[in-house]
Amino acid sequence: MLSGAAARAYVCADPVDMRKSIDGLSALVEPVFSADPFSGHWFVFLSKSRNKVKILYWDRHGFALWYKRLERGRFPKPDELVQRGLSLGELTAFLEGIDLTRTRRLASVNVTRIS
């Protein structure tokens, strides 16, 4: 499940039928996210009850599909996460049930040289 540092995770705002597999989910990427399914980014789909999640991504050799079902509880609402992509660290926190709308992130530092 390793991916490049530039990879982002994008969360679908609407619930998705969890019976969909790689072909069905990859067909949703372009219309839902306006993105290329072969981009290397991770595309996150939640069930209506938000107790199941599927993550689709391309890993140079083919599509990979990751699935998790919670035995108790629900994943946080994705409403505000849909506005922006998540870092893979933020995705990990989301999958642990952390509500990212209540956290703050450090500002990025852009550098041009080392002195």
C-alpha atoms as an extended CHARMM CRD file, in Angstrom:
* protein
*
       115  EXT
         1         1  MET       CA              0.0000000000        0.0000000000        0.0000000000  PROA      1               0.0000000000
         2         2  LEU       CA              2.9590000000        2.3190000000       -0.4320000000  PROA      2               0.0000000000
         3         3  SER       CA              2.5400000000        5.3280000000       -2.6620000000  PROA      3               0.0000000000
         4         4  GLY       CA              4.4830000000        8.3910000000       -3.7100000000  PROA      4               0.0000000000
         5         5  ALA       CA              4.6090000000       11.5110000000       -1.5600000000  PROA      5               0.0000000000
         6         6  ALA       CA              2.6660000000       13.4520000000       -4.1960000000  PROA      6               0.0000000000
         7         7  ALA       CA             -0.3150000000       11.0800000000       -4.0020000000  PROA      7               0.0000000000
         8         8  ARG       CA             -3.4980000000       12.5340000000       -2.5400000000  PROA      8               0.0000000000
         9         9  ALA       CA             -6.6850000000       10.8610000000       -1.3570000000  PROA      9               0.0000000000
        10        10  TYR       CA            -10.0390000000       12.1430000000       -2.5770000000  PROA      10              0.0000000000
        11        11  VAL       CA            -13.2760000000       11.3110000000       -0.7500000000  PROA      11              0.0000000000
        12        12  CYS       CA            -16.5660000000       10.8480000000       -2.5920000000  PROA      12              0.0000000000
        13        13  ALA       CA            -19.3300000000       13.0150000000       -1.1000000000  PROA      13              0.0000000000
        14        14  ASP       CA            -22.1560000000       10.6190000000       -1.9390000000  PROA      14              0.0000000000
        15        15  PRO       CA            -22.5530000000        7.0570000000       -0.6490000000  PROA      15              0.0000000000
        16        16  VAL       CA            -21.5650000000        4.2890000000       -3.0470000000  PROA      16              0.0000000000
        17        17  ASP       CA            -22.9150000000        0.7670000000       -3.4550000000  PROA      17              0.0000000000
        18        18  MET       CA            -20.2790000000       -1.4270000000       -1.7870000000  PROA      18              0.0000000000
        19        19  ARG       CA            -21.0420000000       -4.2490000000       -4.2320000000  PROA      19              0.0000000000
        20        20  LYS       CA            -19.0470000000       -2.2970000000       -6.8170000000  PROA      20              0.0000000000
        21        21  SER       CA            -15.5790000000       -3.6410000000       -7.4410000000  PROA      21              0.0000000000
        22        22  ILE       CA            -12.5800000000       -2.3120000000       -9.3570000000  PROA      22              0.0000000000
        23        23  ASP       CA            -14.3000000000       -1.8200000000      -12.7160000000  PROA      23              0.0000000000
        24        24  GLY       CA            -17.4030000000       -0.1610000000      -11.2450000000  PROA      24              0.0000000000
        25        25  LEU       CA            -15.4440000000        2.1550000000       -8.9640000000  PROA      25              0.0000000000
        26        26  SER       CA            -12.8530000000        3.0900000000      -11.5940000000  PROA      26              0.0000000000
        27        27  ALA       CA            -15.7190000000        4.0820000000      -13.9130000000  PROA      27              0.0000000000
        28        28  LEU       CA            -16.9100000000        6.5360000000      -11.2030000000  PROA      28              0.0000000000
        29        29  VAL       CA            -13.5670000000        8.3050000000      -10.7570000000  PROA      29              0.0000000000
        30        30  GLU       CA            -13.7610000000       10.6090000000      -13.7770000000  PROA      30              0.0000000000
        31        31  PRO       CA            -17.3930000000       11.7800000000      -13.3640000000  PROA      31              0.0000000000
        32        32  VAL       CA            -17.2470000000       12.0550000000       -9.5470000000  PROA      32              0.0000000000
        33        33  PHE       CA            -13.7530000000       13.4530000000       -8.9930000000  PROA      33              0.0000000000
        34        34  SER       CA            -12.9390000000       14.9110000000      -12.4520000000  PROA      34              0.0000000000
        35        35  ALA       CA             -9.7240000000       12.9170000000      -12.1940000000  PROA      35              0.0000000000
        36        36  ASP       CA             -7.8260000000       10.2400000000      -14.0640000000  PROA      36              0.0000000000
        37        37  PRO       CA             -8.1490000000        6.8300000000      -12.3550000000  PROA      37              0.0000000000
        38        38  PHE       CA             -4.5740000000        6.0350000000      -13.4820000000  PROA      38              0.0000000000
        39        39  SER       CA             -3.1390000000        9.1260000000      -11.7440000000  PROA      39              0.0000000000
        40        40  GLY       CA             -1.8270000000        7.2860000000       -8.6800000000  PROA      40              0.0000000000
        41        41  HSD       CA             -4.1610000000        9.2370000000       -6.3930000000  PROA      41              0.0000000000
        42        42  TRP       CA             -6.3650000000        7.3210000000       -3.9720000000  PROA      42              0.0000000000
        43        43  PHE       CA            -10.1420000000        7.4810000000       -4.3760000000  PROA      43              0.0000000000
        44        44  VAL       CA            -12.2110000000        6.8670000000       -1.2440000000  PROA      44              0.0000000000
        45        45  PHE       CA            -15.7980000000        5.6000000000       -1.3720000000  PROA      45              0.0000000000
        46        46  LEU       CA            -18.0570000000        5.2150000000        1.6800000000  PROA      46              0.0000000000
        47        47  SER       CA            -21.2170000000        3.1660000000        2.1450000000  PROA      47              0.0000000000
        48        48  LYS       CA            -24.5150000000        4.8290000000        2.9880000000  PROA      48              0.0000000000
        49        49  SER       CA            -24.2040000000        3.7910000000        6.6480000000  PROA      49              0.0000000000
        50        50  ARG       CA            -20.5370000000        4.9820000000        6.6970000000  PROA      50              0.0000000000
        51        51  ASN       CA            -19.3900000000        1.7520000000        8.3230000000  PROA      51              0.0000000000
        52        52  LYS       CA            -17.6580000000        0.5090000000        5.1580000000  PROA      52              0.0000000000
        53        53  VAL       CA            -15.0000000000        2.1250000000        2.9930000000  PROA      53              0.0000000000
        54        54  LYS       CA            -13.3170000000        1.1440000000       -0.2590000000  PROA      54              0.0000000000
        55        55  ILE       CA            -10.1780000000        2.7980000000       -1.5690000000  PROA      55              0.0000000000
        56        56  LEU       CA             -9.1720000000        2.4460000000       -5.2120000000  PROA      56              0.0000000000
        57        57  TYR       CA             -5.7700000000        3.3600000000       -6.5980000000  PROA      57              0.0000000000
        58        58  TRP       CA             -3.4530000000        2.5610000000       -9.5010000000  PROA      58              0.0000000000
        59        59  ASP       CA             -0.0270000000        1.2590000000       -8.4580000000  PROA      59              0.0000000000
        60        60  ARG       CA              1.9230000000        1.1000000000      -11.7960000000  PROA      60              0.0000000000
        61        61  HSD       CA              0.9840000000       -2.5180000000      -12.5000000000  PROA      61              0.0000000000
        62        62  GLY       CA             -2.7560000000       -2.4850000000      -11.9990000000  PROA      62              0.0000000000
        63        63  PHE       CA             -5.5820000000       -1.2900000000       -9.8220000000  PROA      63              0.0000000000
        64        64  ALA       CA             -5.6020000000       -2.0740000000       -6.1210000000  PROA      64              0.0000000000
        65        65  LEU       CA             -8.7390000000       -2.0890000000       -4.0120000000  PROA      65              0.0000000000
        66        66  TRP       CA             -8.6260000000       -1.7420000000       -0.2320000000  PROA      66              0.0000000000
        67        67  TYR       CA            -11.7100000000       -2.4700000000        1.8890000000  PROA      67              0.0000000000
        68        68  LYS       CA            -12.5230000000       -1.9360000000        5.5630000000  PROA      68              0.0000000000
        69        69  ARG       CA            -15.6840000000       -2.6590000000        7.5340000000  PROA      69              0.0000000000
        70        70  LEU       CA            -16.1470000000       -1.2680000000       11.0390000000  PROA      70              0.0000000000
        71        71  GLU       CA            -17.6850000000       -3.6000000000       13.5900000000  PROA      71              0.0000000000
        72        72  ARG       CA            -18.7930000000       -0.6220000000       15.7140000000  PROA      72              0.0000000000
        73        73  GLY       CA            -19.1780000000        3.0490000000       14.9180000000  PROA      73              0.0000000000
        74        74  ARG       CA            -19.0520000000        4.9970000000       11.6830000000  PROA      74              0.0000000000
        75        75  PHE       CA            -16.4740000000        6.9010000000        9.7060000000  PROA      75              0.0000000000
        76        76  PRO       CA            -16.6780000000       10.7000000000       10.0770000000  PROA      76              0.0000000000
        77        77  LYS       CA            -18.9100000000       12.5670000000        7.6150000000  PROA      77              0.0000000000
        78        78  PRO       CA            -16.9070000000       13.3950000000        4.4990000000  PROA      78              0.0000000000
        79        79  ASP       CA            -18.7310000000       16.6790000000        3.7770000000  PROA      79              0.0000000000
        80        80  GLU       CA            -15.8260000000       19.0660000000        4.3910000000  PROA      80              0.0000000000
        81        81  LEU       CA            -13.1740000000       16.6150000000        3.1880000000  PROA      81              0.0000000000
        82        82  VAL       CA            -14.6670000000       16.5890000000       -0.2830000000  PROA      82              0.0000000000
        83        83  GLN       CA            -13.5490000000       20.1930000000       -0.8100000000  PROA      83              0.0000000000
        84        84  ARG       CA             -9.8510000000       19.2610000000       -0.7800000000  PROA      84              0.0000000000
        85        85  GLY       CA             -7.6840000000       16.2180000000       -1.1780000000  PROA      85              0.0000000000
        86        86  LEU       CA             -6.2000000000       14.5230000000        1.8590000000  PROA      86              0.0000000000
        87        87  SER       CA             -2.5890000000       13.6390000000        2.4250000000  PROA      87              0.0000000000
        88        88  LEU       CA             -2.0300000000        9.9400000000        2.9860000000  PROA      88              0.0000000000
        89        89  GLY       CA             -1.3410000000       10.7410000000        6.6540000000  PROA      89              0.0000000000
        90        90  GLU       CA             -4.7290000000       12.4560000000        6.9280000000  PROA      90              0.0000000000
        91        91  LEU       CA             -6.3380000000        9.4750000000        5.1990000000  PROA      91              0.0000000000
        92        92  THR       CA             -4.8260000000        7.1880000000        7.8360000000  PROA      92              0.0000000000
        93        93  ALA       CA             -6.2870000000        9.3990000000       10.5840000000  PROA      93              0.0000000000
        94        94  PHE       CA             -9.6890000000        9.3920000000        8.8290000000  PROA      94              0.0000000000
        95        95  LEU       CA             -9.6170000000        5.5820000000        8.6450000000  PROA      95              0.0000000000
        96        96  GLU       CA             -8.8990000000        5.5210000000       12.3940000000  PROA      96              0.0000000000
        97        97  GLY       CA            -12.1280000000        7.5050000000       12.9230000000  PROA      97              0.0000000000
        98        98  ILE       CA            -10.5430000000       10.8730000000       13.6410000000  PROA      98              0.0000000000
        99        99  ASP       CA            -12.7680000000       13.7910000000       12.6200000000  PROA      99              0.0000000000
       100       100  LEU       CA            -10.3910000000       15.8920000000       10.5290000000  PROA      100             0.0000000000
       101       101  THR       CA            -12.7210000000       18.8920000000       10.5690000000  PROA      101             0.0000000000
       102       102  ARG       CA            -11.8060000000       19.3730000000       14.2420000000  PROA      102             0.0000000000
       103       103  THR       CA             -8.0660000000       19.2840000000       13.7030000000  PROA      103             0.0000000000
       104       104  ARG       CA             -5.6900000000       21.8390000000       12.3190000000  PROA      104             0.0000000000
       105       105  ARG       CA             -2.7470000000       21.2060000000       10.0690000000  PROA      105             0.0000000000
       106       106  LEU       CA              0.6110000000       22.8880000000        9.9560000000  PROA      106             0.0000000000
       107       107  ALA       CA              1.1780000000       25.2750000000        7.0730000000  PROA      107             0.0000000000
       108       108  SER       CA              3.3530000000       23.9510000000        4.2530000000  PROA      108             0.0000000000
       109       109  VAL       CA              6.8390000000       25.3690000000        3.9450000000  PROA      109             0.0000000000
       110       110  ASN       CA              8.0710000000       26.2080000000        0.4540000000  PROA      110             0.0000000000
       111       111  VAL       CA             11.8370000000       26.5020000000        0.1840000000  PROA      111             0.0000000000
       112       112  THR       CA             14.0770000000       27.3300000000       -2.7410000000  PROA      112             0.0000000000
       113       113  ARG       CA             17.5330000000       26.5880000000       -1.2980000000  PROA      113             0.0000000000
       114       114  ILE       CA             19.4210000000       25.2350000000        1.6620000000  PROA      114             0.0000000000
       115       115  SER       CA             21.7480000000       27.6360000000        3.4290000000  PROA      115             0.0000000000
